[in-house]
Amino acid sequence: MNDKKTDLAGPGIGNYNELENMLPKNYNSLLNKKDTQIAISLLKSYIEENLSKELNLIRVECPLIVDKYSGINDYLDRDGSRTPVEFKCGLGLEKQIQAQVVQAVTKWKRMALKQFDMAPWEGLFTDMRAVRKDYFLDHDHSSYVDQWDWEKVINQDQRNIDYLKQTIEKIWKVFKGAERFIQNEFPLLNTGKYENLPDKLKFLHAEGILNMFPDLPRKQRETEILQKYPAIFIIGIGWPLDDGYPHEMRAADYDDWVTESNIINGKMMHGLNGDILVWNPVTERRHELTSMGIRVTKETLKIQLEMSDQKHFLDMPYHKAILNDKIPLSIGGGIGQSRTYMLLLKKAHLGECSVTVWPEELKNICEKKNIHVLH
């Protein structure tokens, strides 16, 4: 069970000897560096345009830094393992602003729906940039994070598992369309060496996956189920499962992971959120594309904060806005940009699509594997 506990929060801790063995052998990028950049630009435009159409979103600007005491920053795993970069700003102020670099704008987006006067069925997306300093830097995790963060106003009667699934299927339609589009632009990407994405996602509850593989920690369960279904949406991430652990830690103040959602084999399931994961045929590993969900109400916010021993958050402006019905009910998520490019362009490493810092150990390993990370 210790392995299960250590596997709960984010990417966890690894080592570079293991990573060297995991990275693919005999790898050759299908696109050169210049064509990769052109392809990224085309994919970015395609996905933004079609995500906007499918979900009725407009593009808005989002913050890179926020006030520490606003409650807006994302604490990701709720266990305190990943903390934001902090600094003081406001030269000449008697009391300077205690600022934080965002780890994601998950909570800011819900506030922004009110700021931009969004009506039901209207929403927004942002070209988000963030810093997550507490990551182990491997083939698909970096300290620099780029996401399409999106949020949409919904009504009370849409807070159900069917509406969640309908929304996910629209996002999957965009992924599949982007794959066809970029392979038409660059036919080299349509190779028999690597399977394309399946046409349909498989929806599975985290509890059902645990029942299939009760002795395995979370990442190994995901790896096993992806052998059977190469594209899945895992419902109910955050709620404690039958073994006493959640599938993965999830922050307590945005996704709703306590609401009863559906019944499987006579047992009530919980959670109106989840993740899209696929099998990456290049890395031959699990590959997360997006986390998303229907957001908390004032009732479920209190329950989740109590379960997480974080009731003190209720004194922060963001949380008070939910409690006092100052911001709308919503659904939203974050789609990893470089993660998506890496998958659709058949890359072995995030660093082939994203420019950031990497440890020398990792760069040396990649060079030996013919993986050329950008710097």
C-alpha positions in Angstrom: 0.0 0.0 0.0 3.0 2.4 0.4 3.4 2.4 -3.4 -0.2 3.5 -3.7 0.3 6.4 -1.3 3.4 7.7 -2.9 1.7 7.5 -6.3 -1.1 9.8 -5.5 0.3 13.3 -6.1 1.2 14.3 -9.7 4.2 12.9 -11.4 5.9 11.9 -8.2 9.6 11.3 -7.9 11.6 9.2 -10.4 15.3 8.7 -11.3 17.2 9.1 -14.5 18.5 5.6 -14.7 14.9 4.3 -14.9 14.0 7.1 -17.3 16.9 6.1 -19.6 15.6 2.6 -19.8 12.1 3.8 -20.5 12.8 6.2 -23.3 12.4 4.6 -26.8 15.2 2.9 -28.6 16.0 3.6 -32.3 14.0 6.8 -32.2 14.0 9.2 -35.2 11.7 12.2 -35.2 9.3 12.2 -38.2 9.7 15.9 -38.6 12.8 18.0 -38.4 13.1 20.9 -36.0 11.9 23.6 -38.4 8.9 21.7 -39.7 8.0 20.8 -36.0 7.7 24.5 -35.3 5.6 25.1 -38.3 3.4 22.1 -37.3 3.0 23.4 -33.8 1.8 26.8 -35.1 -0.8 25.1 -37.3 -2.0 22.8 -34.6 -2.3 25.7 -32.1 -4.5 27.6 -34.5 -6.6 24.6 -35.4 -7.2 23.5 -31.8 -8.0 27.0 -30.6 -10.5 27.7 -33.4 -12.3 24.4 -33.1 -12.3 24.2 -29.3 -14.0 27.6 -29.4 -16.6 26.4 -31.9 -17.4 23.1 -30.1 -17.7 24.6 -26.6 -18.8 28.2 -27.5 -15.7 29.9 -26.1 -13.9 33.2 -26.7 -10.2 33.8 -26.1 -9.3 36.1 -23.1 -6.0 37.1 -21.5 -5.1 35.5 -18.2 -2.7 36.4 -15.4 0.9 35.1 -15.0 1.0 36.3 -11.3 -1.7 36.6 -8.7 -2.0 37.8 -5.1 -1.1 35.1 -2.6 -4.1 36.0 -0.4 -6.7 35.9 -3.1 -7.1 32.1 -3.0 -6.9 32.1 -6.8 -3.7 30.1 -7.3 -4.0 26.4 -8.0 -2.5 24.1 -5.3 -3.0 21.1 -7.6 -2.8 18.1 -5.3 -4.1 19.5 -2.0 -1.4 17.8 0.0 1.0 20.7 0.1 3.6 18.9 -2.0 3.7 21.5 -4.8 3.9 25.1 -3.9 4.0 28.2 -6.1 7.0 30.5 -6.7 6.5 33.6 -4.5 8.0 37.1 -4.5 7.1 40.6 -3.3 6.4 43.4 -5.8 5.3 47.0 -5.8 8.3 49.1 -5.4 7.6 52.1 -3.1 4.5 50.5 -1.4 4.5 50.6 2.4 3.1 47.1 2.2 4.3 45.3 -0.9 2.1 42.7 -2.7 2.9 39.1 -1.9 2.7 37.7 -5.5 2.7 34.1 -6.7 3.4 32.8 -10.2 0.4 30.8 -11.2 0.6 27.0 -11.3 -2.7 27.1 -13.3 -5.5 29.6 -13.7 -8.2 27.0 -12.8 -9.9 29.2 -10.2 -9.2 32.5 -11.9 -11.2 31.4 -14.9 -14.4 30.9 -12.9 -14.0 34.4 -11.5 -13.4 35.6 -15.0 -16.7 34.3 -16.2 -18.3 36.9 -14.0 -15.8 39.6 -15.1 -16.6 39.1 -18.8 -20.4 38.8 -18.3 -20.6 35.3 -19.6 -24.2 33.9 -19.9 -25.2 30.2 -19.6 -23.6 28.1 -22.4 -21.0 30.8 -23.0 -17.3 30.5 -21.9 -13.7 31.4 -22.3 -10.3 29.9 -23.0 -6.8 31.2 -22.2 -3.3 30.7 -23.5 -2.0 29.9 -20.1 1.7 29.9 -19.0 2.6 28.7 -15.6 5.5 27.5 -13.4 5.4 24.3 -11.4 8.8 24.1 -9.7 8.1 20.9 -7.7 8.0 18.5 -10.6 10.4 15.6 -11.4 11.6 16.6 -14.8 11.1 13.6 -17.2 9.9 13.0 -20.7 6.5 14.5 -20.3 6.8 16.8 -17.2 8.5 20.2 -17.1 8.6 23.1 -14.7 7.2 25.3 -17.5 3.6 24.5 -18.2 1.5 25.7 -21.2 -2.2 24.9 -21.3 -5.4 25.9 -23.0 -7.4 26.6 -19.8 -11.1 26.9 -20.5 -14.2 27.5 -18.5 -17.9 27.7 -19.3 -21.1 28.8 -17.5 -23.7 26.0 -16.9 -27.0 25.7 -15.2 -27.9 23.5 -12.2 -29.6 20.9 -14.4 -26.3 20.4 -16.3 -24.4 19.3 -13.2 -24.6 15.6 -14.1 -22.5 12.9 -15.6 -24.3 12.9 -19.0 -23.4 16.6 -19.6 -19.8 15.9 -18.5 -19.5 13.1 -21.1 -21.1 15.2 -23.9 -18.5 17.9 -23.2 -15.6 15.4 -23.2 -16.8 13.9 -26.5 -16.7 17.4 -28.1 -13.1 17.9 -26.9 -12.2 14.4 -28.2 -13.7 15.4 -31.6 -11.2 18.4 -31.6 -8.3 16.1 -30.9 -9.2 13.7 -33.7 -9.8 16.6 -36.1 -6.4 18.0 -35.2 -4.8 14.7 -35.9 -6.4 14.4 -39.3 -5.5 18.0 -40.1 -1.8 17.8 -39.2 -1.4 14.5 -41.0 -2.9 16.1 -44.1 -0.4 18.9 -43.8 2.6 16.6 -43.0 1.9 13.1 -44.5 5.0 11.8 -42.9 3.1 11.7 -39.6 0.6 9.2 -41.0 2.9 6.2 -40.6 2.1 2.6 -40.0 4.8 2.6 -37.3 2.6 4.4 -34.8 -1.2 3.9 -34.3 -3.5 6.9 -34.6 -5.9 7.9 -31.9 -9.1 5.8 -31.7 -12.3 7.3 -32.9 -14.0 6.9 -29.6 -13.1 7.4 -25.9 -13.9 4.8 -23.3 -15.5 6.2 -20.1 -14.5 4.4 -16.9 -14.9 5.2 -13.3 -11.8 5.2 -11.1 -13.5 2.7 -8.8 -14.1 0.3 -11.7 -10.4 0.5 -12.7 -9.4 -0.2 -9.1 -11.7 -3.3 -9.0 -9.9 -4.6 -12.1 -6.4 -4.1 -10.6 -6.9 -3.9 -6.8 -3.2 -4.5 -5.9 -1.6 -2.0 -8.3 -0.9 1.7 -7.7 -2.6 4.3 -9.8 -0.1 4.8 -12.7 0.2 1.0 -13.1 -3.6 0.7 -13.2 -3.7 3.3 -15.9 -1.0 1.6 -17.9 -2.8 -1.7 -17.7 -6.3 -0.4 -18.7 -4.7 1.5 -21.6 -3.6 -1.8 -23.1 -7.3 -2.7 -23.5 -8.7 0.8 -24.3 -6.0 3.1 -25.8 -8.1 6.3 -25.0 -10.0 6.7 -21.8 -11.7 9.2 -19.6 -11.3 8.3 -15.9 -14.3 9.7 -13.9 -14.2 10.5 -10.2 -10.6 11.6 -9.4 -10.3 12.8 -5.8 -13.0 10.7 -4.1 -11.6 8.0 -1.7 -12.0 4.6 -3.3 -12.5 1.2 -1.8 -8.8 0.8 -0.9 -9.0 4.1 1.2 -7.1 6.2 -1.4 -8.3 8.5 -4.1 -7.3 7.5 -7.7 -5.1 10.7 -7.5 -5.0 13.7 -5.3 -7.1 16.6 -6.7 -7.5 20.1 -5.3 -10.6 20.5 -3.1 -11.8 23.9 -4.4 -12.5 23.6 -8.1 -13.5 20.1 -9.4 -16.5 18.5 -7.8 -15.4 15.0 -6.8 -17.9 14.3 -4.0 -21.3 14.5 -5.8 -23.0 11.2 -6.4 -22.8 10.7 -10.2 -24.0 7.2 -11.2 -24.5 3.6 -10.0 -22.2 0.8 -11.1 -23.0 -2.8 -10.1 -25.4 -1.6 -7.4 -22.9 0.8 -5.8 -23.1 4.6 -5.9 -20.1 6.3 -7.6 -18.9 9.8 -6.8 -17.4 12.6 -8.9 -18.2 14.9 -11.8 -14.6 15.2 -13.0 -11.8 13.3 -14.5 -8.8 13.0 -16.9 -8.3 12.0 -20.6 -5.5 9.6 -20.9 -4.2 7.8 -24.0 -1.6 5.3 -24.9 1.4 7.0 -26.5 2.7 4.6 -29.2 6.1 6.4 -29.4 7.0 6.4 -25.7 4.9 3.2 -25.1 3.6 4.9 -21.9 0.4 6.4 -20.5 0.0 10.0 -21.7 -2.4 12.5 -20.0 -3.9 15.2 -22.2 -6.4 17.0 -20.0 -7.9 17.3 -16.6 -11.4 18.7 -16.3 -14.7 18.7 -14.5 -17.9 20.3 -13.3 -17.0 22.7 -10.6 -17.9 22.8 -6.9 -21.1 24.4 -5.6 -21.0 26.2 -2.2 -22.2 23.0 -0.6 -19.7 20.6 -2.2 -16.9 23.2 -1.6 -17.4 23.0 2.1 -17.5 19.2 2.1 -14.3 18.9 0.1 -12.4 21.4 2.1 -13.4 19.7 5.3 -12.3 16.3 3.9 -9.0 17.9 2.9 -8.5 19.7 6.3 -8.5 23.1 4.4 -11.6 24.8 5.8 -9.4 27.9 6.4 -9.6 28.5 2.7 -13.2 29.6 3.1 -11.9 33.0 4.3 -10.3 33.8 1.0 -12.0 36.0 -1.7 -12.4 33.3 -4.3 -14.0 30.9 -1.9 -16.3 33.6 -0.4 -17.4 34.3 -4.0 -18.6 30.7 -4.3 -20.2 30.7 -0.9 -22.1 34.0 -1.6 -23.2 33.0 -5.2 -21.1 35.8 -6.7 -19.7 33.7 -9.5 -21.6 31.2 -11.7 -21.8 27.5 -11.8 -19.3 26.2 -14.4 -17.5 23.4 -16.1 -13.9 23.7 -17.2 -10.5 22.1 -17.6 -6.9 22.4 -18.8 -5.5 20.9 -21.9 -1.7 20.5 -22.1 -0.5 22.3 -25.2 3.0 20.8 -25.5 1.6 17.4 -24.3 -0.9 17.5 -27.2 1.8 18.6 -29.8 4.1 15.8 -28.5 1.4 13.2 -29.1 0.1 14.4 -32.4 3.6 15.0 -33.9 4.8 11.6 -32.7 7.6 12.9 -30.4 9.4 11.1 -27.7 10.0 14.0 -25.4 8.1 17.1 -24.3 11.4 19.1 -24.9 11.1 18.6 -28.6 8.0 20.9 -28.5 8.6 23.1 -25.5 11.6 25.3 -24.7 12.5 25.2 -21.0 15.2 24.1 -18.6 16.2 20.5 -18.3 18.9 18.9 -16.1 22.2 17.9 -17.7 21.5 14.2 -16.9 18.3 14.3 -18.9 19.9 16.2 -21.8 22.7 13.7 -22.0 20.3 10.7 -22.0 18.2 12.3 -24.7 21.3 13.0 -26.9 22.3 9.3 -26.7 18.7 8.4 -27.7 18.7 10.7 -30.7 16.1 12.9 -28.9 17.0 16.6 -29.5 15.4 18.8 -26.8 15.1 22.5 -27.5 17.1 25.0 -25.4 
